[in-house]
Amino acid sequence: MSPGDGTRAVHAGVPAPRQGAPTLPGPVFASHFHLEGDPAGADYVYGRYGNPTWTLYERALGELEGGVAVCFASGMAAASAVLAPLLRPGDALVLPADGYPAVRSLATGHLSERGVEVRLIGTGEAPSDEVLAGARLVWLETPSNPGLETVDIAEAAARTHAAGALAAVDNTLATPLGQLPLELGADFSVSSDSKHLTGHGDLILGHVAVSDPALAEGLVAWRTQTGAVAGPLEAWLAHRSLATLELRLERQCTTALALAERLLFRSDVKDVRYPGLPGDPAHEVALRQMRRFGTVVCFTLESRERAERFLAACRLVAQATSFGGVRSSAERRARWGGDDVAEGFVRFSVGCETPEDLLADVERGLDLSAG
Ligand SMILES: Cc1ncc(COP(=O)(O)O)c(C=O)c1O
């Protein structure tokens, strides 16, 4: 019998027991390591090249992702490590039109200024033969932030490979316990670990997982050259938090579905989106490839003012960007201006509070903000 997700998360990357050693060794703070003579063969030489705390965290991520993981200073550092070294002038990049805006602005700004052709497609759309013609890389984000659209990864990756391109999936919303992009055929699984993987809203981190060791080598080389390295404390805190990932997700995903179902009954709440809701446009694809449907629920209130009143009225829900943390948070997403959403669109990140308390708080916030 293969171990369950809880067992895998709790034991991920934990070294074999050794007399007198801690279960998870603490963070190793070092800019340099003792190094005499020929550096070839030394495990650790300089803190930008490698660190034992990253090694353990990466081992954990690799086990959960089913591949080789490389950690980075942030989710954007991880995304850049895939995009920048791979794409040369004249290459074409296929990208969702309404995924996480910073990835899009990196592509349409820096990359396109350097001669990369950026082809934007519908966020929940598999790339067509036409859009794939001559492409070098297809970037998928499923479920997408903030629209919660899904794309069939296996189908998109197969079409991408048939066209001679590579496929990357931003797996931030799903996590490796929700969906396994590498197993579904993607070449890169990219994540902002600032969200669920670390889960406490207290640090910034990211990673990329790959099946092909040559791709992993390229990512490490890029990280070393650009210095987009994770701090040892962040990497250690992240590894420590992985142990509760399954527990947190169980609570958060269950409450997220309950919240989405509750919101469907309210006539003052429109366009409730959650990939786990039967009837949601994203559900069919989600059922095929996801084991958990995520912690984010989106919905639309009638106006900017109503959404602002609602957010202010909630007592248990922090007004904050980001998602995936133990404490519920929400924001009126249009305040940033980068997403194709209505003024009253709310992205709600469900935390680990007692479900009935949270649902009552949301209902109360909606009642108080009405009219
Ligand atoms: C889907 C997605 N990808 C990437 C990122 C970037 O991650 P980070 O903020 O850790 O750089 C985010 C951040 O919100 C995100 O939501």
The ligand as an SDF file (V2000), in Angstrom:
LIG
                    3D

 16 16  0  0  0  0  0  0  0  0999 V2000
   -0.2530   31.9010   -9.3530 C   0  0  0  0  0  0  0  0  0  0  0  0
    0.9360   32.6360   -8.8550 C   0  0  0  0  0  0  0  0  0  0  0  0
    2.1350   32.4320   -9.4140 N   0  0  0  0  0  0  0  0  0  0  0  0
    3.2340   33.0700   -9.0090 C   0  0  0  0  0  0  0  0  0  0  0  0
    3.1800   34.0070   -7.9910 C   0  0  0  0  0  0  0  0  0  0  0  0
    4.4220   34.7490   -7.5720 C   0  0  0  0  0  0  0  0  0  0  0  0
    4.8910   34.2610   -6.3530 O   0  0  0  0  0  0  0  0  0  0  0  0
    5.7690   35.1200   -5.3140 P   0  0  0  0  0  0  0  0  0  0  0  0
    4.9040   36.2130   -4.8020 O   0  0  0  0  0  0  0  0  0  0  0  0
    6.1790   34.1090   -4.2930 O   0  0  0  0  0  0  0  0  0  0  0  0
    6.9410   35.6520   -6.0840 O   0  0  0  0  0  0  0  0  0  0  0  0
    1.9650   34.2550   -7.3660 C   0  0  0  0  0  0  0  0  0  0  0  0
    1.8670   35.2510   -6.2700 C   0  0  0  0  0  0  0  0  0  0  0  0
    0.7960   35.6770   -5.9050 O   0  0  0  0  0  0  0  0  0  0  0  0
    0.8110   33.5570   -7.8180 C   0  0  0  0  0  0  0  0  0  0  0  0
   -0.3850   33.7740   -7.2740 O   0  0  0  0  0  0  0  0  0  0  0  0
  1  2  1  0
  2  3  1  0
  2 15  2  0
  3  4  2  0
  4  5  1  0
  5  6  1  0
  5 12  2  0
  6  7  1  0
  7  8  1  0
  8  9  2  0
  8 10  1  0
  8 11  1  0
 12 13  1  0
 12 15  1  0
 13 14  2  0
 15 16  1  0
M  END
$$$$
